Amino acid sequence: MQSLRVSAASRPKAVAGAIAAVIKESGLLEIQAVGAGAVNQAIKAVAIARGYLNPDGLDLVMRPEFMDIAIDGESRTGIRLIVEPR
């Protein structure tokens, strides 16, 4: 499964393009986001990607999960979004 990391500075349209490309290629994707701003950008990107994939007859579903990740030696809690076609 391919993985994308999204930050608060990520551009949702660019991330949406990456999501659409991965879904077309492999059909399953993990998005990782740590922090409220990053989660906001990730959710917006999934919504935009749905619009990109709709003309191809694809719709997306997303399963959110909590995850623990080490950043600079410190354990942080983030959100993992498993995205796949419906």
Backbone bond lengths (Angstrom), bond angles and torsions (degrees), N, CA, C in turn:
res aa  C-N    CA-C-N  psi(-1)  N-CA   C-N-CA  omega(-1)  CA-C   N-CA-C  phi
1 M - - - 1.450 - - 1.522 108.46 -
2 Q 1.326 115.91 131.50 1.454 120.24 177.85 1.520 110.01 -78.43
3 S 1.325 114.99 153.28 1.458 120.43 -177.10 1.522 109.93 -129.39
4 L 1.328 116.72 138.29 1.459 123.32 173.47 1.513 108.36 -119.40
5 R 1.319 115.99 139.69 1.462 120.35 174.06 1.513 107.74 -108.29
6 V 1.316 115.16 130.87 1.462 121.18 -177.48 1.522 108.17 -115.98
7 S 1.320 116.25 136.22 1.462 120.99 176.58 1.519 109.02 -114.42
8 A 1.307 116.03 173.61 1.463 120.81 179.11 1.525 111.03 -65.00
9 A 1.326 117.35 -23.54 1.465 121.86 -179.63 1.527 112.90 -89.94
10 S 1.324 118.22 -4.14 1.466 121.26 -179.67 1.523 110.12 -66.03
11 R 1.338 115.42 142.84 1.466 120.53 176.89 1.523 108.60 -87.16
12 P 1.328 118.56 120.49 1.463 121.34 -176.19 1.529 114.52 -56.20
13 K 1.346 118.27 -38.11 1.468 119.88 179.70 1.524 111.55 -65.91
14 A 1.314 117.75 -37.83 1.465 121.05 178.43 1.526 110.46 -68.46
15 V 1.320 116.51 -42.68 1.462 120.58 177.93 1.527 109.73 -64.77
16 A 1.332 117.43 -39.35 1.468 121.33 178.71 1.520 111.08 -61.01
17 G 1.319 117.47 -40.12 1.460 120.99 177.07 1.516 111.30 -62.69
18 A 1.328 116.63 -40.81 1.463 121.01 177.58 1.527 110.88 -65.80
19 I 1.323 116.44 -40.96 1.465 120.51 178.55 1.528 109.89 -61.40
20 A 1.325 116.83 -47.88 1.464 121.04 -179.03 1.526 110.79 -60.32
21 A 1.319 117.34 -42.35 1.468 120.82 -179.81 1.527 111.33 -63.48
22 V 1.322 117.41 -44.35 1.466 120.80 -179.09 1.528 110.56 -67.21
23 I 1.316 117.40 -41.62 1.467 120.48 179.89 1.522 110.35 -62.42
24 K 1.333 117.60 -42.84 1.466 120.74 178.12 1.526 111.42 -63.76
25 E 1.337 116.03 -36.13 1.465 121.34 -176.20 1.523 112.73 -79.17
26 S 1.330 117.13 -50.68 1.461 119.06 -172.13 1.530 114.04 -121.89
27 G 1.324 117.91 -16.95 1.458 120.45 175.07 1.514 116.30 82.47
28 L 1.328 118.94 -2.05 1.462 120.78 -179.33 1.518 108.90 -147.63
29 L 1.328 116.13 138.85 1.452 120.96 -174.77 1.516 110.78 -148.65
30 E 1.328 115.62 144.15 1.463 122.15 173.64 1.525 107.55 -114.04
31 I 1.328 116.15 129.30 1.461 121.72 175.49 1.520 107.30 -113.27
32 Q 1.335 116.76 130.00 1.459 121.50 178.91 1.519 109.12 -112.28
33 A 1.335 116.07 134.25 1.458 121.38 179.40 1.526 109.06 -142.89
34 V 1.328 116.28 133.46 1.464 121.69 177.60 1.525 107.51 -121.39
35 G 1.306 116.14 119.69 1.458 121.48 179.80 1.514 111.50 104.35
36 A 1.321 115.15 153.38 1.467 121.05 -175.92 1.524 112.36 -61.76
37 G 1.323 117.83 -41.54 1.461 121.08 -179.78 1.513 112.09 -64.07
38 A 1.327 116.74 -40.24 1.463 121.35 179.40 1.523 111.04 -67.78
39 V 1.327 116.79 -41.40 1.469 120.16 178.47 1.530 109.61 -64.44
40 N 1.321 117.71 -40.79 1.461 121.77 177.31 1.529 111.06 -58.33
41 Q 1.332 117.50 -47.46 1.462 121.11 -179.59 1.532 111.05 -64.99
42 A 1.325 117.19 -37.56 1.467 121.31 180.00 1.525 111.05 -65.66
43 I 1.333 117.29 -43.20 1.460 120.94 -179.92 1.524 110.36 -65.46
44 K 1.336 116.77 -42.61 1.460 119.83 177.22 1.525 110.74 -61.17
45 A 1.329 117.15 -39.99 1.463 121.22 -179.52 1.525 111.58 -64.13
46 V 1.322 117.72 -39.89 1.470 120.63 178.31 1.529 109.57 -64.99
47 A 1.320 117.80 -41.26 1.465 121.18 178.97 1.535 110.64 -62.60
48 I 1.313 117.20 -42.18 1.465 121.33 178.59 1.528 110.19 -67.09
49 A 1.328 117.26 -41.46 1.466 121.37 -179.97 1.525 111.48 -61.35
50 R 1.325 117.26 -34.48 1.471 120.05 176.15 1.522 109.98 -57.79
51 G 1.314 116.79 -41.83 1.464 120.86 177.81 1.517 112.34 -65.72
52 Y 1.342 116.58 -37.15 1.466 120.39 178.17 1.526 111.60 -65.97
53 L 1.333 117.27 -36.12 1.466 121.82 -174.66 1.528 113.31 -89.32
54 N 1.316 117.33 -17.15 1.460 121.35 -176.94 1.530 113.37 -56.44
55 P 1.350 120.68 -43.76 1.465 119.97 179.03 1.536 113.51 -61.25
56 D 1.326 117.45 -22.59 1.466 121.65 178.19 1.523 111.76 -88.01
57 G 1.327 116.90 4.08 1.460 120.89 179.73 1.516 113.70 78.44
58 L 1.333 117.06 18.00 1.471 121.28 179.45 1.525 109.92 -106.28
59 D 1.314 115.74 140.21 1.458 121.85 171.78 1.519 106.93 -124.48
60 L 1.306 117.67 156.67 1.465 121.64 -176.32 1.520 111.23 -112.83
61 V 1.332 114.61 146.95 1.456 121.72 167.22 1.523 106.95 -122.47
62 M 1.326 115.38 153.71 1.458 120.80 -174.77 1.516 108.91 -136.13
63 R 1.342 116.07 132.47 1.467 121.77 176.42 1.529 107.99 -114.31
64 P 1.329 118.27 112.09 1.467 120.11 178.13 1.525 111.16 -84.43
65 E 1.323 115.71 143.89 1.466 122.59 177.19 1.524 108.27 -143.39
66 F 1.323 116.76 153.09 1.460 120.49 170.59 1.514 108.75 -82.67
67 M 1.325 115.94 151.62 1.465 121.04 176.15 1.519 108.64 -144.79
68 D 1.313 115.90 153.54 1.461 122.10 173.39 1.511 107.76 -104.96
69 I 1.335 116.37 135.16 1.455 121.48 -178.12 1.521 108.46 -138.93
70 A 1.325 117.00 143.77 1.462 121.59 178.34 1.525 109.07 -93.50
71 I 1.322 115.96 122.99 1.464 122.07 176.88 1.513 107.58 -126.01
72 D 1.331 116.13 118.15 1.472 122.10 -177.88 1.526 111.68 53.83
73 G 1.331 116.68 41.14 1.453 121.69 178.19 1.522 114.64 76.54
74 E 1.318 116.81 4.10 1.463 121.55 -178.46 1.528 109.01 -113.84
75 S 1.306 116.36 136.08 1.465 120.79 179.48 1.523 110.19 -80.95
76 R 1.338 116.18 127.73 1.460 121.81 179.30 1.521 108.90 -126.20
77 T 1.305 116.80 153.94 1.457 121.71 175.62 1.519 108.50 -100.24
78 G 1.311 115.08 133.13 1.453 120.56 179.35 1.517 110.24 -130.78
79 I 1.312 114.89 -174.19 1.454 122.00 178.26 1.525 108.60 -116.06
80 R 1.311 115.47 133.99 1.458 122.02 174.01 1.528 106.51 -111.56
81 L 1.325 116.43 126.77 1.461 121.73 177.72 1.531 107.40 -110.63
82 I 1.310 117.49 116.74 1.448 121.82 174.78 1.523 106.15 -91.84
83 V 1.336 116.51 118.18 1.454 122.19 -175.90 1.516 108.74 -115.36
84 E 1.341 116.00 132.75 1.456 120.58 178.36 1.516 109.05 -151.39
85 P 1.333 117.18 161.76 1.468 119.01 177.62 1.520 111.16 -71.58
86 R 1.313 115.76 148.84 1.475 121.33 178.53 1.507 108.43 -80.61
